[in-house]
Amino acid sequence: MHPCKGYHMAAETALDDELSPAERRRRKVRDAIVEAAEAIFAEEGEAGISMRRIAERIDYSPAALYKYFNSKEALFDEIREQFFERLYRRMVEVAETVTEGPLLCEQCLRAYVETGLEQPAHYRLAFSGWFESSFDERPDSFGYAASERLDWIIEHGVQEGWFRPCDTYLAAMSVWAGAHGLTMLAVTIPDFPRGGKAKCGHLTLDDVIAFHAEATARGFATPKLHAFLDAKKSKK
């Protein structure tokens, strides 16, 4: 059993638990608040978001909103949690489809980018100026689950001989930085990468994801992984 399997199992259970009618109503209102924040963010940017503006958008009183979120910071934390919940689901799904090679692969990076692209305004808002670096330190959060899973994926790759021994947390932070940067470009620049420069007109987002995934893997690959990637490319 890997070190974070217990939490992952708990997270899976939490995803499938049936909500009570009261919990469903509360979730529905919280989702409406998040959607209002996203709409305001898309129209006016982060500076336009306030609890009063959000309350006006969904026809609630500001005081009523504080029953669901006690501050704007708490609201942003929920927005990040919703993203990481979707990401965690995708990470679990991807792991089940990988039949050869390391789990940290092109499918993994693609899952991250696609999760961000599903709701671009949500992604940009989740990592806006209100971002708190301590968000993934709470064991009961999906941010923590996703972080722990990425750590384990890298550790597993080392144990299986795909990756050279390295500082797992440094490697995980580097992988996330690359995935986040690529996703932020994709959700910010229309028709990225073609929308970036004219000389990139022949490229697609799929091209960039594939190249970045290979570059990341080769960055800490063993001869075994280099040989695997070379063989995979020769078959194309």
Buried (B, 14 or more C-beta within 10 A) or exposed (E): EBEBEEBBEEBEEEEEEEEEEEEEEBEEBBEBBBBBBBBBBBEEEBEEBEBEBBBBBBEBEEEEBEEBBEEBEEBBBBBBBBBBBBBBBBBBEBBEEBEEBBBBBBBBBBBBBBBBEEBBBBBBBBBBEBEEEEBBEEEEBBBBBBBBBBBBBBBBBBEBEBBBEBEBEEBBBBBBEBBBEBBBBBBEEEEBBBBBEEEBEEBEBEEBBBEBBBEBBEBBBBEBBEEBBEEBEEEE
